Amino acid sequence: MTKKEKTILKAEIRQVFGKKVKNIRKKGLIPANIFGKDFKSQAITINAKEFYKVYKKVKETGVLYLEIENKNLPVLIASLQKHPVNNQILHVDFKKVDLTQKTQAEVPVEIVGQSPAVLEKGGVLLILTQSLLVEALPEEIPQSIKIDISNLNEIGQEIKVADLLTSASYKILAEKEKVIVSVITHKKENVMPETQPITTPEIITKKEQSEKV
């Protein structure tokens, strides 16, 4: 088995905090922090352009190595803080991991296939779960969990966590009865009390609902 190529991102120790951090961003840098089990939290800065390149590759589920003071620290991207208007990344939290120890991460769900209930019977696909918490070795965390909707033949059918295939490389920690997707009719607006009218009713996500509140 060939080893995976390491994704490396250079970082520098950060000595600037508080309101002065905005000056860092003007220089094309992003303030960030590293935290982890048995690891003293460390404030750092990273190059914005280089981070965007790395983020496109690893997302929140891939391991990357922060090169800092001649050391390469394996980390996961734990969270991103973005500007509410221009979506610019303002701050990043990295979680240091031990590659030999299992860790937990939120993995996005990915809808694949086409539902006959939607295509042929006018149903609406309601996506209730955007991501699932999994436990795995850092390098075995999946990039996404595929949800095949091709077996949703009737309005009213749904897919729960219990319906997903088990994996030898990771464990889904979400409750078995948690509903991921379901097919509803256009008239059942009471199922989504927080949902506002949308332009494409065929697929509705829980995220879209929260953004409209």
ABEGO torsion letter per residue (X at the ends): XBBBBBBBBBBBBBABBEAAAAAAAAAGBBBBBBBEBGBBBBBBBBBAAAAAAAAAAAEAABBBBBBBGGBBBBBBBABBBBBAAAGBBABBBBBBBBAABBBBBBBBBBBBEBBAAAAAAGBBBBBABABBBBBBBAAABBABBBBBAAABABBGBBBBAAABBBBAABBBABBAABBABBBBBAABAAABAABBBBABAABBBAAAAAAAX
